[in-house]
């Protein structure tokens, strides 16, 4: 993932489907100068770690499953008919 996209995701109120090493994570913030992001697994918010932004993967059109709830991505850039 690029640093700018990681920053957009971290500041957005919309949950994005992002993984690090195959695990769904939440991007807490991004350090542009270091090229890292502070993330935590969705099921372990106390397990924060700083990871390289280029190792984060964004997945489109895939639901996020968390604690028995399923979340689908929202496309805010699309205009309703």
C-alpha positions as CSV (number, residue, x, y, z in Angstrom):
1,X,0.0,0.0,0.0
2,X,1.2,3.5,-0.7
3,X,1.7,5.9,2.2
4,X,-0.9,8.4,1.0
5,X,-3.6,5.7,0.8
6,X,-2.8,4.4,4.2
7,X,-3.1,8.0,5.5
8,X,-6.5,8.4,3.8
9,X,-7.7,5.1,5.4
10,X,-6.5,6.1,8.9
11,X,-8.4,9.4,8.8
12,X,-11.5,8.1,7.2
13,X,-14.7,7.3,9.2
14,X,-15.3,4.4,6.8
15,X,-13.8,1.1,7.7
16,X,-11.5,-0.3,5.0
17,X,-10.6,-4.0,4.6
18,X,-6.9,-3.9,5.3
19,X,-4.6,-6.8,6.2
20,X,-1.1,-7.2,7.4
21,X,0.5,-10.7,7.1
22,X,-3.0,-12.1,6.3
23,X,-4.6,-10.7,9.4
24,X,-7.3,-8.0,9.3
25,X,-6.0,-4.8,10.9
26,X,-7.1,-1.3,11.8
27,X,-4.7,1.5,10.8
28,X,-4.4,3.9,13.8
29,X,-2.0,6.4,12.2
30,X,0.7,6.7,9.6
31,X,4.2,8.1,9.9
32,X,4.9,9.3,6.4
33,X,8.6,10.1,7.0
34,X,9.4,6.6,8.3
35,X,7.0,4.8,5.9
36,X,5.3,3.0,8.8
37,X,1.8,2.6,10.2
38,X,0.6,1.9,13.7
39,X,-1.9,-0.9,13.4
40,X,-3.7,-3.5,15.5
41,X,-5.6,-6.6,14.7
42,X,-9.4,-6.1,14.8
43,X,-9.8,-8.8,17.4
44,X,-6.8,-7.6,19.5
45,X,-6.9,-3.8,19.8
46,X,-4.4,-4.0,22.7
47,X,-1.8,-5.6,20.3
48,X,-0.6,-2.4,18.5
49,X,2.5,-2.5,16.4
50,X,4.4,-0.3,13.9
51,X,4.7,-2.0,10.5
52,X,6.0,-1.0,7.1
53,X,3.2,0.6,5.1
54,X,4.2,-1.2,1.9
55,X,3.4,-4.5,3.7
56,X,-0.3,-3.5,4.2
57,X,-2.8,-4.8,1.7
58,X,-6.2,-3.3,0.9
59,X,-8.9,-5.6,-0.3
60,X,-11.9,-4.4,-2.3
61,X,-15.3,-6.0,-2.5
62,X,-14.6,-8.4,0.3
63,X,-16.6,-8.3,3.5
64,X,-14.9,-7.8,6.9
65,X,-16.1,-10.2,9.5
66,X,-15.5,-9.1,13.1
67,X,-17.1,-10.6,16.3
68,X,-19.9,-12.2,14.3
69,X,-20.8,-9.0,12.4
70,X,-20.2,-8.7,8.6
71,X,-19.2,-5.3,7.2
72,X,-19.3,-4.5,3.5
73,X,-17.3,-1.8,1.9
74,X,-19.0,1.5,1.1
75,X,-18.1,3.5,-2.0
76,X,-18.4,7.1,-0.9
77,X,-17.1,8.3,-4.3
78,X,-20.1,7.0,-6.1
79,X,-23.1,9.2,-6.7
80,X,-26.6,7.8,-5.9
81,X,-28.9,7.4,-8.9
